[in-house]
């Protein structure tokens, strides 16, 4: 199911460098994670399965990146 079909609750990144016009927003359900640019909320978001998204976040948080 697409993000447009379920009307997800979008969460804005807290790591946007203080500039409120340069934000990434994330939403999720039981099957997918969606990422979109807050400046273009009407464009289709990127879609990821949970496991690759969690692996991506873990790499961001690791000290060696």
PDB file with one MODEL, atoms N, CA, C and O in Angstrom:
MODEL        1
ATOM      1  N   UNK A   1       0.850  -1.167   0.000  1.00  0.00           N
ATOM      2  CA  UNK A   1       0.000   0.000   0.000  1.00  0.00           C
ATOM      3  C   UNK A   1       0.906   1.244   0.000  1.00  0.00           C
ATOM      4  O   UNK A   1       1.963   1.233   0.632  1.00  0.00           O
ATOM      5  N   UNK A   2       0.517   2.273  -0.675  1.00  0.00           N
ATOM      6  CA  UNK A   2       1.350   3.470  -0.767  1.00  0.00           C
ATOM      7  C   UNK A   2       1.047   4.446   0.360  1.00  0.00           C
ATOM      8  O   UNK A   2       0.001   4.372   1.004  1.00  0.00           O
ATOM      9  N   UNK A   3       1.984   5.362   0.585  1.00  0.00           N
ATOM     10  CA  UNK A   3       1.797   6.381   1.616  1.00  0.00           C
ATOM     11  C   UNK A   3       0.589   7.257   1.309  1.00  0.00           C
ATOM     12  O   UNK A   3      -0.089   7.717   2.227  1.00  0.00           O
ATOM     13  N   UNK A   4       0.317   7.489   0.047  1.00  0.00           N
ATOM     14  CA  UNK A   4      -0.824   8.316  -0.318  1.00  0.00           C
ATOM     15  C   UNK A   4      -2.143   7.622   0.026  1.00  0.00           C
ATOM     16  O   UNK A   4      -3.137   8.294   0.305  1.00  0.00           O
ATOM     17  N   UNK A   5      -2.165   6.307   0.011  1.00  0.00           N
ATOM     18  CA  UNK A   5      -3.396   5.569   0.263  1.00  0.00           C
ATOM     19  C   UNK A   5      -3.746   5.485   1.749  1.00  0.00           C
ATOM     20  O   UNK A   5      -4.923   5.413   2.099  1.00  0.00           O
ATOM     21  N   UNK A   6      -2.738   5.494   2.627  1.00  0.00           N
ATOM     22  CA  UNK A   6      -3.049   5.308   4.045  1.00  0.00           C
ATOM     23  C   UNK A   6      -2.994   6.591   4.867  1.00  0.00           C
ATOM     24  O   UNK A   6      -3.390   6.577   6.033  1.00  0.00           O
ATOM     25  N   UNK A   7      -2.519   7.697   4.305  1.00  0.00           N
ATOM     26  CA  UNK A   7      -2.414   8.986   5.000  1.00  0.00           C
ATOM     27  C   UNK A   7      -1.622   8.857   6.294  1.00  0.00           C
ATOM     28  O   UNK A   7      -2.177   9.015   7.381  1.00  0.00           O
ATOM     29  N   UNK A   8      -0.345   8.574   6.184  1.00  0.00           N
ATOM     30  CA  UNK A   8       0.479   8.353   7.376  1.00  0.00           C
ATOM     31  C   UNK A   8       0.720   9.632   8.171  1.00  0.00           C
ATOM     32  O   UNK A   8       0.542  10.741   7.668  1.00  0.00           O
ATOM     33  N   UNK A   9       1.120   9.453   9.396  1.00  0.00           N
ATOM     34  CA  UNK A   9       1.520  10.572  10.255  1.00  0.00           C
ATOM     35  C   UNK A   9       3.015  10.807  10.036  1.00  0.00           C
ATOM     36  O   UNK A   9       3.832   9.940  10.346  1.00  0.00           O
ATOM     37  N   UNK A  10       3.367  11.955   9.513  1.00  0.00           N
ATOM     38  CA  UNK A  10       4.750  12.271   9.184  1.00  0.00           C
ATOM     39  C   UNK A  10       5.472  12.858  10.393  1.00  0.00           C
ATOM     40  O   UNK A  10       4.920  13.681  11.123  1.00  0.00           O
ATOM     41  N   UNK A  11       6.726  12.416  10.595  1.00  0.00           N
ATOM     42  CA  UNK A  11       7.588  12.901  11.679  1.00  0.00           C
ATOM     43  C   UNK A  11       8.747  13.661  11.050  1.00  0.00           C
ATOM     44  O   UNK A  11       9.414  13.146  10.152  1.00  0.00           O
ATOM     45  N   UNK A  12       8.987  14.865  11.508  1.00  0.00           N
ATOM     46  CA  UNK A  12      10.071  15.690  10.969  1.00  0.00           C
ATOM     47  C   UNK A  12      11.382  15.363  11.683  1.00  0.00           C
ATOM     48  O   UNK A  12      11.409  15.166  12.898  1.00  0.00           O
ATOM     49  N   UNK A  13      12.449  15.309  10.923  1.00  0.00           N
ATOM     50  CA  UNK A  13      13.765  15.039  11.477  1.00  0.00           C
ATOM     51  C   UNK A  13      14.175  16.107  12.477  1.00  0.00           C
ATOM     52  O   UNK A  13      13.908  17.293  12.279  1.00  0.00           O
ATOM     53  N   UNK A  14      14.822  15.681  13.546  1.00  0.00           N
ATOM     54  CA  UNK A  14      15.354  16.632  14.517  1.00  0.00           C
ATOM     55  C   UNK A  14      16.777  17.036  14.158  1.00  0.00           C
ATOM     56  O   UNK A  14      17.382  17.841  14.866  1.00  0.00           O
ATOM     57  N   UNK A  15      17.322  16.499  13.081  1.00  0.00           N
ATOM     58  CA  UNK A  15      18.690  16.782  12.652  1.00  0.00           C
ATOM     59  C   UNK A  15      18.712  17.601  11.368  1.00  0.00           C
ATOM     60  O   UNK A  15      19.491  17.313  10.460  1.00  0.00           O
ATOM     61  N   UNK A  16      17.885  18.592  11.292  1.00  0.00           N
ATOM     62  CA  UNK A  16      17.792  19.406  10.077  1.00  0.00           C
ATOM     63  C   UNK A  16      18.668  20.649  10.140  1.00  0.00           C
ATOM     64  O   UNK A  16      18.528  21.549   9.312  1.00  0.00           O
ATOM     65  N   UNK A  17      19.550  20.705  11.094  1.00  0.00           N
ATOM     66  CA  UNK A  17      20.475  21.818  11.179  1.00  0.00           C
ATOM     67  C   UNK A  17      19.843  23.133  11.574  1.00  0.00           C
ATOM     68  O   UNK A  17      20.437  24.189  11.357  1.00  0.00           O
ATOM     69  N   UNK A  18      18.659  23.099  12.145  1.00  0.00           N
ATOM     70  CA  UNK A  18      18.006  24.322  12.586  1.00  0.00           C
ATOM     71  C   UNK A  18      17.262  25.069  11.497  1.00  0.00           C
ATOM     72  O   UNK A  18      16.498  25.987  11.794  1.00  0.00           O
ATOM     73  N   UNK A  19      17.465  24.700  10.253  1.00  0.00           N
ATOM     74  CA  UNK A  19      16.768  25.369   9.151  1.00  0.00           C
ATOM     75  C   UNK A  19      15.448  24.648   8.918  1.00  0.00           C
ATOM     76  O   UNK A  19      15.434  23.518   8.431  1.00  0.00           O
ATOM     77  N   UNK A  20      14.363  25.284   9.257  1.00  0.00           N
ATOM     78  CA  UNK A  20      13.064  24.618   9.168  1.00  0.00           C
ATOM     79  C   UNK A  20      12.610  24.344   7.748  1.00  0.00           C
ATOM     80  O   UNK A  20      11.662  23.587   7.539  1.00  0.00           O
ATOM     81  N   UNK A  21      13.272  24.945   6.763  1.00  0.00           N
ATOM     82  CA  UNK A  21      12.853  24.699   5.386  1.00  0.00           C
ATOM     83  C   UNK A  21      13.673  23.603   4.706  1.00  0.00           C
ATOM     84  O   UNK A  21      13.479  23.347   3.517  1.00  0.00           O
ATOM     85  N   UNK A  22      14.570  22.960   5.421  1.00  0.00           N
ATOM     86  CA  UNK A  22      15.391  21.870   4.869  1.00  0.00           C
ATOM     87  C   UNK A  22      15.213  20.622   5.722  1.00  0.00           C
ATOM     88  O   UNK A  22      16.142  20.205   6.412  1.00  0.00           O
ATOM     89  N   UNK A  23      14.045  20.033   5.681  1.00  0.00           N
ATOM     90  CA  UNK A  23      13.742  18.915   6.573  1.00  0.00           C
ATOM     91  C   UNK A  23      13.380  17.652   5.802  1.00  0.00           C
ATOM     92  O   UNK A  23      12.828  17.686   4.702  1.00  0.00           O
ATOM     93  N   UNK A  24      13.719  16.546   6.432  1.00  0.00           N
ATOM     94  CA  UNK A  24      13.300  15.236   5.958  1.00  0.00           C
ATOM     95  C   UNK A  24      12.196  14.781   6.894  1.00  0.00           C
ATOM     96  O   UNK A  24      12.288  14.962   8.109  1.00  0.00           O
ATOM     97  N   UNK A  25      11.158  14.193   6.333  1.00  0.00           N
ATOM     98  CA  UNK A  25      10.065  13.655   7.136  1.00  0.00           C
ATOM     99  C   UNK A  25       9.955  12.157   6.890  1.00  0.00           C
ATOM    100  O   UNK A  25      10.180  11.682   5.776  1.00  0.00           O
ATOM    101  N   UNK A  26       9.608  11.420   7.935  1.00  0.00           N
ATOM    102  CA  UNK A  26       9.515   9.958   7.870  1.00  0.00           C
ATOM    103  C   UNK A  26       8.166   9.530   8.418  1.00  0.00           C
ATOM    104  O   UNK A  26       7.671  10.097   9.393  1.00  0.00           O
ATOM    105  N   UNK A  27       7.576   8.528   7.787  1.00  0.00           N
ATOM    106  CA  UNK A  27       6.348   7.899   8.269  1.00  0.00           C
ATOM    107  C   UNK A  27       6.498   6.395   8.080  1.00  0.00           C
ATOM    108  O   UNK A  27       7.322   5.948   7.282  1.00  0.00           O
ATOM    109  N   UNK A  28       5.711   5.619   8.805  1.00  0.00           N
ATOM    110  CA  UNK A  28       5.830   4.168   8.680  1.00  0.00           C
ATOM    111  C   UNK A  28       4.528   3.487   9.072  1.00  0.00           C
ATOM    112  O   UNK A  28       3.672   4.062   9.744  1.00  0.00           O
ATOM    113  N   UNK A  29       4.411   2.241   8.627  1.00  0.00           N
ATOM    114  CA  UNK A  29       3.343   1.367   9.080  1.00  0.00           C
ATOM    115  C   UNK A  29       3.975   0.013   9.374  1.00  0.00           C
ATOM    116  O   UNK A  29       5.190  -0.066   9.559  1.00  0.00           O
ATOM    117  N   UNK A  30       3.191  -1.043   9.422  1.00  0.00           N
ATOM    118  CA  UNK A  30       3.732  -2.364   9.753  1.00  0.00           C
ATOM    119  C   UNK A  30       4.614  -2.948   8.658  1.00  0.00           C
ATOM    120  O   UNK A  30       5.359  -3.894   8.914  1.00  0.00           O
ATOM    121  N   UNK A  31       4.547  -2.404   7.433  1.00  0.00           N
ATOM    122  CA  UNK A  31       5.238  -3.012   6.309  1.00  0.00           C
ATOM    123  C   UNK A  31       6.307  -2.137   5.666  1.00  0.00           C
ATOM    124  O   UNK A  31       7.277  -2.657   5.115  1.00  0.00           O
ATOM    125  N   UNK A  32       6.145  -0.820   5.728  1.00  0.00           N
ATOM    126  CA  UNK A  32       7.036   0.081   4.996  1.00  0.00           C
ATOM    127  C   UNK A  32       7.409   1.311   5.814  1.00  0.00           C
ATOM    128  O   UNK A  32       6.755   1.667   6.795  1.00  0.00           O
ATOM    129  N   UNK A  33       8.488   1.942   5.366  1.00  0.00           N
ATOM    130  CA  UNK A  33       8.909   3.240   5.876  1.00  0.00           C
ATOM    131  C   UNK A  33       8.951   4.168   4.669  1.00  0.00           C
ATOM    132  O   UNK A  33       9.464   3.797   3.613  1.00  0.00           O
ATOM    133  N   UNK A  34       8.408   5.382   4.826  1.00  0.00           N
ATOM    134  CA  UNK A  34       8.413   6.358   3.746  1.00  0.00           C
ATOM    135  C   UNK A  34       9.218   7.575   4.178  1.00  0.00           C
ATOM    136  O   UNK A  34       9.170   7.987   5.337  1.00  0.00           O
ATOM    137  N   UNK A  35       9.948   8.137   3.243  1.00  0.00           N
ATOM    138  CA  UNK A  35      10.762   9.329   3.495  1.00  0.00           C
ATOM    139  C   UNK A  35      10.418  10.354   2.421  1.00  0.00           C
ATOM    140  O   UNK A  35      10.323  10.026   1.238  1.00  0.00           O
ATOM    141  N   UNK A  36      10.232  11.608   2.856  1.00  0.00           N
ATOM    142  CA  UNK A  36       9.914  12.653   1.885  1.00  0.00           C
ATOM    143  C   UNK A  36      10.621  13.961   2.274  1.00  0.00           C
ATOM    144  O   UNK A  36      11.067  14.145   3.406  1.00  0.00           O
ATOM    145  N   UNK A  37      10.699  14.834   1.308  1.00  0.00           N
ATOM    146  CA  UNK A  37      11.229  16.179   1.491  1.00  0.00           C
ATOM    147  C   UNK A  37      10.074  17.057   1.960  1.00  0.00           C
ATOM    148  O   UNK A  37       9.033  17.113   1.306  1.00  0.00           O
ATOM    149  N   UNK A  38      10.254  17.741   3.088  1.00  0.00           N
ATOM    150  CA  UNK A  38       9.165  18.571   3.598  1.00  0.00           C
ATOM    151  C   UNK A  38       8.825  19.729   2.666  1.00  0.00           C
ATOM    152  O   UNK A  38       7.732  20.289   2.748  1.00  0.00           O
ATOM    153  N   UNK A  39       9.754  20.092   1.781  1.00  0.00           N
ATOM    154  CA  UNK A  39       9.477  21.157   0.810  1.00  0.00           C
ATOM    155  C   UNK A  39       8.638  20.679  -0.361  1.00  0.00           C
ATOM    156  O   UNK A  39       8.124  21.495  -1.126  1.00  0.00           O
ATOM    157  N   UNK A  40       8.493  19.380  -0.511  1.00  0.00           N
ATOM    158  CA  UNK A  40       7.745  18.824  -1.635  1.00  0.00           C
ATOM    159  C   UNK A  40       6.825  17.696  -1.159  1.00  0.00           C
ATOM    160  O   UNK A  40       6.941  16.570  -1.643  1.00  0.00           O
ATOM    161  N   UNK A  41       5.918  17.974  -0.223  1.00  0.00           N
ATOM    162  CA  UNK A  41       5.095  16.912   0.344  1.00  0.00           C
ATOM    163  C   UNK A  41       4.111  16.272  -0.633  1.00  0.00           C
ATOM    164  O   UNK A  41       3.572  15.202  -0.352  1.00  0.00           O
ATOM    165  N   UNK A  42       3.873  16.908  -1.768  1.00  0.00           N
ATOM    166  CA  UNK A  42       2.943  16.329  -2.748  1.00  0.00           C
ATOM    167  C   UNK A  42       3.615  15.369  -3.714  1.00  0.00           C
ATOM    168  O   UNK A  42       2.937  14.656  -4.454  1.00  0.00           O
ATOM    169  N   UNK A  43       4.943  15.342  -3.714  1.00  0.00           N
ATOM    170  CA  UNK A  43       5.646  14.370  -4.549  1.00  0.00           C
ATOM    171  C   UNK A  43       5.634  13.015  -3.862  1.00  0.00           C
ATOM    172  O   UNK A  43       5.547  12.951  -2.636  1.00  0.00           O
ATOM    173  N   UNK A  44       5.720  11.924  -4.628  1.00  0.00           N
ATOM    174  CA  UNK A  44       5.727  10.600  -4.005  1.00  0.00           C
ATOM    175  C   UNK A  44       6.961  10.433  -3.103  1.00  0.00           C
ATOM    176  O   UNK A  44       8.064  10.821  -3.486  1.00  0.00           O
ATOM    177  N   UNK A  45       6.776   9.864  -1.924  1.00  0.00           N
ATOM    178  CA  UNK A  45       7.917   9.633  -1.037  1.00  0.00           C
ATOM    179  C   UNK A  45       8.723   8.418  -1.475  1.00  0.00           C
ATOM    180  O   UNK A  45       8.253   7.585  -2.249  1.00  0.00           O
ATOM    181  N   UNK A  46       9.943   8.336  -0.963  1.00  0.00           N
ATOM    182  CA  UNK A  46      10.743   7.126  -1.137  1.00  0.00           C
ATOM    183  C   UNK A  46      10.183   6.071  -0.199  1.00  0.00           C
ATOM    184  O   UNK A  46       9.715   6.397   0.892  1.00  0.00           O
ATOM    185  N   UNK A  47      10.225   4.815  -0.607  1.00  0.00           N
ATOM    186  CA  UNK A  47       9.674   3.729   0.188  1.00  0.00           C
ATOM    187  C   UNK A  47      10.753   2.691   0.472  1.00  0.00           C
ATOM    188  O   UNK A  47      11.510   2.309  -0.420  1.00  0.00           O
ATOM    189  N   UNK A  48      10.818   2.237   1.722  1.00  0.00           N
ATOM    190  CA  UNK A  48      11.799   1.236   2.135  1.00  0.00           C
ATOM    191  C   UNK A  48      11.122   0.180   2.989  1.00  0.00           C
ATOM    192  O   UNK A  48      10.169   0.471   3.711  1.00  0.00           O
ATOM    193  N   UNK A  49      11.617  -1.046   2.903  1.00  0.00           N
ATOM    194  CA  UNK A  49      11.201  -2.085   3.846  1.00  0.00           C
ATOM    195  C   UNK A  49      11.867  -1.767   5.188  1.00  0.00           C
ATOM    196  O   UNK A  49      12.877  -1.065   5.233  1.00  0.00           O
ATOM    197  N   UNK A  50      11.301  -2.283   6.272  1.00  0.00           N
ATOM    198  CA  UNK A  50      11.820  -1.961   7.601  1.00  0.00           C
ATOM    199  C   UNK A  50      13.279  -2.374   7.805  1.00  0.00           C
ATOM    200  O   UNK A  50      14.063  -1.597   8.350  1.00  0.00           O
ATOM    201  N   UNK A  51      13.649  -3.557   7.385  1.00  0.00           N
ATOM    202  CA  UNK A  51      15.013  -4.038   7.649  1.00  0.00           C
ATOM    203  C   UNK A  51      16.079  -3.155   6.997  1.00  0.00           C
ATOM    204  O   UNK A  51      17.010  -2.744   7.690  1.00  0.00           O
ATOM    205  N   UNK A  52      15.993  -2.843   5.705  1.00  0.00           N
ATOM    206  CA  UNK A  52      17.000  -1.944   5.118  1.00  0.00           C
ATOM    207  C   UNK A  52      17.014  -0.566   5.784  1.00  0.00           C
ATOM    208  O   UNK A  52      18.078   0.035   5.933  1.00  0.00           O
ATOM    209  N   UNK A  53      15.850  -0.065   6.184  1.00  0.00           N
ATOM    210  CA  UNK A  53      15.790   1.237   6.856  1.00  0.00           C
ATOM    211  C   UNK A  53      16.520   1.170   8.206  1.00  0.00           C
ATOM    212  O   UNK A  53      17.287   2.072   8.544  1.00  0.00           O
ATOM    213  N   UNK A  54      16.281   0.108   8.968  1.00  0.00           N
ATOM    214  CA  UNK A  54      16.959  -0.042  10.254  1.00  0.00           C
ATOM    215  C   UNK A  54      18.464  -0.183  10.077  1.00  0.00           C
ATOM    216  O   UNK A  54      19.235   0.353  10.873  1.00  0.00           O
ATOM    217  N   UNK A  55      18.887  -0.896   9.044  1.00  0.00           N
ATOM    218  CA  UNK A  55      20.324  -1.029   8.761  1.00  0.00           C
ATOM    219  C   UNK A  55      20.925   0.322   8.397  1.00  0.00           C
ATOM    220  O   UNK A  55      22.040   0.636   8.815  1.00  0.00           O
ATOM    221  N   UNK A  56      20.208   1.115   7.633  1.00  0.00           N
ATOM    222  CA  UNK A  56      20.668   2.460   7.274  1.00  0.00           C
ATOM    223  C   UNK A  56      20.845   3.314   8.517  1.00  0.00           C
ATOM    224  O   UNK A  56      21.870   3.977   8.677  1.00  0.00           O
ATOM    225  N   UNK A  57      19.839   3.303   9.411  1.00  0.00           N
ATOM    226  CA  UNK A  57      19.934   4.091  10.631  1.00  0.00           C
ATOM    227  C   UNK A  57      21.074   3.621  11.523  1.00  0.00           C
ATOM    228  O   UNK A  57      21.759   4.441  12.134  1.00  0.00           O
ATOM    229  N   UNK A  58      21.283   2.327  11.603  1.00  0.00           N
ATOM    230  CA  UNK A  58      22.372   1.793  12.425  1.00  0.00           C
ATOM    231  C   UNK A  58      23.721   2.250  11.901  1.00  0.00           C
ATOM    232  O   UNK A  58      24.619   2.551  12.687  1.00  0.00           O
ATOM    233  N   UNK A  59      23.875   2.306  10.587  1.00  0.00           N
ATOM    234  CA  UNK A  59      25.142   2.774  10.011  1.00  0.00           C
ATOM    235  C   UNK A  59      25.358   4.263  10.296  1.00  0.00           C
ATOM    236  O   UNK A  59      26.488   4.693  10.527  1.00  0.00           O
ATOM    237  N   UNK A  60      24.291   5.037  10.281  1.00  0.00           N
ATOM    238  CA  UNK A  60      24.404   6.457  10.612  1.00  0.00           C
ATOM    239  C   UNK A  60      24.841   6.660  12.063  1.00  0.00           C
ATOM    240  O   UNK A  60      25.588   7.588  12.370  1.00  0.00           O
ATOM    241  N   UNK A  61      24.372   5.791  12.941  1.00  0.00           N
ATOM    242  CA  UNK A  61      24.660   5.920  14.365  1.00  0.00           C
ATOM    243  C   UNK A  61      25.995   5.319  14.766  1.00  0.00           C
ATOM    244  O   UNK A  61      26.489   5.588  15.861  1.00  0.00           O
ATOM    245  N   UNK A  62      26.590   4.503  13.893  1.00  0.00           N
ATOM    246  CA  UNK A  62      27.863   3.865  14.262  1.00  0.00           C
ATOM    247  C   UNK A  62      28.986   4.893  14.230  1.00  0.00           C
ATOM    248  O   UNK A  62      28.963   5.813  13.412  1.00  0.00           O
ATOM    249  N   UNK A  63      29.978   4.744  15.122  1.00  0.00           N
ATOM    250  CA  UNK A  63      31.067   5.730  15.173  1.00  0.00           C
ATOM    251  C   UNK A  63      31.923   5.754  13.913  1.00  0.00           C
ATOM    252  O   UNK A  63      32.576   6.760  13.637  1.00  0.00           O
ATOM    253  N   UNK A  64      31.933   4.678  13.149  1.00  0.00           N
ATOM    254  CA  UNK A  64      32.740   4.646  11.922  1.00  0.00           C
ATOM    255  C   UNK A  64      31.926   5.039  10.704  1.00  0.00           C
ATOM    256  O   UNK A  64      32.480   5.234   9.622  1.00  0.00           O
ATOM    257  N   UNK A  65      30.591   5.157  10.874  1.00  0.00           N
ATOM    258  CA  UNK A  65      29.691   5.603   9.815  1.00  0.00           C
ATOM    259  C   UNK A  65      29.802   4.794   8.590  1.00  0.00           C
ATOM    260  O   UNK A  65      29.102   5.055   7.612  1.00  0.00           O
TER     261      UNK A  65
ENDMDL
END
